[in-house]
């Protein structure tokens, strides 16, 4: 059994910062890509940022220069540092991990989502 536990969401004023964390635990053999997605009301879920096991990153154009994704492989944890937050960043943020479990089955796992609200 694999679980992704997210933390760090909350309410912040425009221009503020938040740091999201997502820790993977359970029957994990290895973790390949990890990423953050978000879904705002009435919109499709979109990729915010992704990072490979080796540290290569990919960002949505809307967050480039403001968000930074990183990971600590020793802790099976991915982070999303969000700076200069804007109201349009308001969404539920979901952690995703592409991993191989202990029976060598590769699949995607999702966190439960954490609400980020940017409002004055």
N, C-alpha and C positions, 0 to 999 in steps of 0.2 A: 504494500500500500504506500502511495506517495501523496504527500501533502505539501502545498505551497501556502505559506502563511505570510500575509502582507501586513505592513504597518506603515504609519507615517502620514496618512491622509488627514485632512481636516479643513478648517476654514482659515483662509488667509486673505489679506487685503491685496489689491493690485500692486505689483512691484515686489511683493514678498517672496519668500522662498519656503520650500518644503523638500524634505528628503524621504522618499519612499524606499522601503526595504522589502525584500521578498526572500524568505528562506525556504529552501526545499529540504524535505526530510523524508525518511522512510526507506523503502526497498529500492535504492538507487544504485545502479552500477556506474553510470557516468551521465553527465549532463553536457549536451552539445550547445545549441543556441538557447539563449534566454532573452526575454523581451518584455516590454511594457506596451500594452494596448490601452485605449480609452474609448469610452462610449458616452456621448452626450445625449440628452433626451431628443428623440426624433432623428437621430443620426446612426449610421452604421458604426460598428466597432472599427477602429483604425489603429494601425501600428504607430506607436510613438517613437520607440527606439528599440534596437536590438543589438545584442552583442554575442559574438561567437566565443567558444571556449578559449580561443587564443587571444581574444581581446579586440578583434575587429568590430567596429560599430557602424550602425546605420540609423539615421534620424529622419523623421518626417520634416519636411521643409518648414512647417509652422513652428517647430521647436528648436531648430538649429541655432546655435549660439546662446541658447538659454538653458537647455537641458543637457545633462551629462549622464550617460549610463555607464555603470562600472560593475564589476563582479569580484567576488572573493571566492575562488574555487575551493579553498580550504574550508570554507563555511557553507558552501553550496548556496550562496546568497548573491542576489543581484540588487543593485541600488539604482535609483533614479533621483539625481539632484536636480531640482526644478528651481530656477532663479527667474527673477523678473516675471512673475506669474501675471497672466492676463485673464480677464473674465472669460474669454473664449477657451481657456484651459479647463474650465469647469467640466467635470465628467467623472464617471466611475473609472478608475484605473485598475487594470487587470494585469497580473503577472502571468507570464507564460514560460514554460520550460519544455524544450525538446530534449527528452532524455531516454536513456536505456535503463530498464529496471533489472532486477537481479535474475530474472528468467530470460534476459537478453531481448526483451521486447521493446522496440522503440515507438514512442508515442508522445503526444503533447499533453501536458497537464496545465490546468488553469487555477489561479488563485481565486478567492471568493470575491475579490474586488474591494477597493477602498475609495471612498468618496473624497474628491478634491473639489472644494468650492472656493472660487476666487471672487470676492465681492467686497465692495466698500460699505 
